[in-house]
Amino acid sequence: MKIAVIIPCYNVAAHIESVVEKIPDNIDWIIAVNDCSKDDTANILLKLAKHSKRIIYLQHEKNQGVGAAMLTGYRKSMELKADISMKMDGDGQMDASYIPALIKPLLEDKADFTKGNRFHNLRALQRMPISRRLGNTGLSFIIKASSGYWNTFDPTNGFTAIKNETLMEMDLYRIHKRYYFETSMLIELYYRSAVVKDIPMHANYGEEISGLSSTRVFFEFPPKLLYAFIRRLLLKYFLYEFNVASIYLLTGLPMFCYGLAFGIKNYLKYTSISMPAPTGTVIIPTLLIILGFQLLLSGVSYDISNYPKK
């Protein structure tokens, strides 16, 4: 099978030559997409391309983001009729020795998309900066709910591989062009019922600076993830199919919300007049809240076990 490694490049002059040299010889193409770097990245890549026919250099005239660079690379990979497209960053954090492990499940038809997971090995995890550890842990749970892939972890890991036949079925125009790229890939893969598999690995952390700031994560990601979560529930359980989870949501959510609102309203009412609430106004909202919560919990349980598996 023909395999292409795509490297989105932005100001990676200090690392890119080493990254390219470590990519195994059995990789057919190395597609380096320079996203309008301000350092010497372009000259280094052009020099490398002159000495190797498998290196394909692409240039963005203006900076568009890592997602846009990957989309450019994906389209080139499909144009070359590659079977598998990999993503590997140019900052030296990703160990090329894991490339065979990422490719193997795709070759064996056990997955359509593979990604790295730096949280599998506790010893390797200790080398990860504490800020990234905490951020990835919190993001992982939220992205699991938004994407539907409850079996994955470390969702922002950019070391990935995908079958081009899966890539061709996706709506690439819905893929985010900047740092939300990895998450939006997972979200769109869900609608193609693509099987996603985590590959345990460790990352190399040096002096490079992450472009994903905590400010962007806290302010830009939550609205996008909430929208993705609501859209997934509506499409999955009310448009594409209607199953037991749909009933859990239709009954459990109104019960829980009404019981909570009714209970708070009566609590404030009787507290303001210093009178004990009647037994009925206490029992009814309590039962509605408990029953609604149990139904929602059953819906969550169904959703967790219903991610794409084959």
RAHUZI-V106583 format. One record per pair of residues at least 24 apart in sequence whose C-alpha atoms are under 8 Angstrom apart, sorted by the first residue. I is the first residue (numbers start at 1). J is the second residue. Records with the same first field share a line. If there is no record, write none. Layout:
I = J + J
//
This chain:
1 = 82 + 83 + 84
2 = 27 + 28 + 81 + 82 + 83 + 84
3 = 27 + 28 + 29 + 82 + 83 + 84 + 85 + 86
4 = 28 + 29 + 30 + 31 + 77 + 82 + 84 + 85 + 86
5 = 29 + 30 + 31 + 85 + 86 + 87 + 88
6 = 30 + 31 + 32 + 33 + 70 + 73 + 74 + 85 + 86 + 87 + 88
7 = 31 + 32 + 33 + 70 + 73 + 87 + 88 + 89 + 90
8 = 32 + 33 + 34 + 35 + 66 + 69 + 70 + 73 + 87 + 88 + 89 + 90
9 = 33 + 34 + 35 + 37 + 41 + 66 + 69 + 89 + 90
10 = 34 + 35 + 36 + 37 + 38 + 41 + 90
11 = 37 + 38 + 39 + 40 + 41
12 = 37 + 39 + 41 + 90 + 91
13 = 39 + 40 + 41 + 44
14 = 91
15 = 90 + 91 + 92
16 = 41 + 44 + 45 + 90 + 91 + 92
17 = 44 + 45 + 48
18 = 92
19 = 90 + 91 + 92 + 96
22 = 96
23 = 96
24 = 96
28 = 54
29 = 54 + 55 + 56
30 = 54 + 55 + 56
31 = 55 + 56 + 57 + 58 + 73 + 76 + 77
32 = 56 + 57 + 58 + 73
33 = 57 + 58 + 59 + 60 + 69 + 70 + 72 + 73
34 = 58 + 59 + 60 + 69
35 = 59 + 60 + 61 + 62 + 63 + 64 + 65 + 66 + 69
36 = 60 + 61 + 62 + 63
37 = 63
64 = 177 + 178
65 = 177 + 178 + 179
66 = 177 + 178 + 179 + 181
67 = 175 + 176 + 177 + 178 + 179 + 180 + 181 + 182
68 = 176 + 177 + 178
69 = 177
71 = 172 + 177
78 = 164 + 168
82 = 164
83 = 163 + 164 + 165
84 = 161 + 162 + 163 + 164
85 = 161 + 162 + 163 + 164
86 = 159 + 160 + 161 + 162
87 = 158 + 159 + 160 + 161
88 = 158 + 159 + 160
89 = 158 + 159
91 = 208
92 = 204
93 = 203 + 204 + 205 + 206
94 = 159 + 203 + 204
95 = 202 + 203 + 204
98 = 201
101 = 199
102 = 160 + 161 + 199
103 = 161
105 = 197
106 = 162 + 163
110 = 195 + 310
111 = 194 + 195 + 196 + 197 + 310
112 = 162 + 163 + 166 + 194 + 195 + 196
113 = 160 + 161 + 162 + 163 + 194 + 195 + 196 + 197
114 = 160 + 161 + 162 + 196 + 197 + 198 + 199
115 = 157 + 158 + 159 + 160 + 161 + 196 + 197 + 198 + 199
116 = 154 + 157 + 158 + 159 + 160 + 198 + 199 + 200 + 201
117 = 153 + 154 + 157 + 198 + 199 + 200 + 201 + 202
118 = 154 + 157 + 200 + 201 + 202 + 203
119 = 153 + 154 + 200
120 = 200 + 201
121 = 200 + 201 + 202
124 = 202 + 203
125 = 202
127 = 205
128 = 203 + 205
142 = 225
143 = 183 + 225
145 = 229
146 = 187 + 225 + 226 + 228 + 229 + 230 + 232
147 = 183 + 186 + 187 + 188 + 190 + 228 + 229 + 232
148 = 187 + 190 + 232 + 303 + 304 + 307
149 = 186 + 190 + 196 + 304 + 307 + 308
150 = 304 + 305 + 307
151 = 197 + 307
152 = 196 + 197 + 198
153 = 198
155 = 182 + 183
156 = 182 + 183
157 = 182
158 = 182
166 = 192 + 194
179 = 212
180 = 221
187 = 228
190 = 308
193 = 308
194 = 308 + 310
195 = 308 + 309 + 310
196 = 308
244 = 299
245 = 298 + 299 + 300 + 302 + 303
246 = 299
248 = 295 + 296 + 298 + 299
249 = 295 + 296 + 299
251 = 292 + 295
252 = 291 + 292 + 293 + 294 + 295 + 296
253 = 292 + 293 + 296
254 = 292
255 = 288 + 289 + 291 + 292
256 = 288 + 289 + 290 + 291 + 292 + 293
257 = 289
258 = 285 + 288
259 = 284 + 285 + 286 + 287 + 288 + 289
260 = 285 + 288 + 289
//
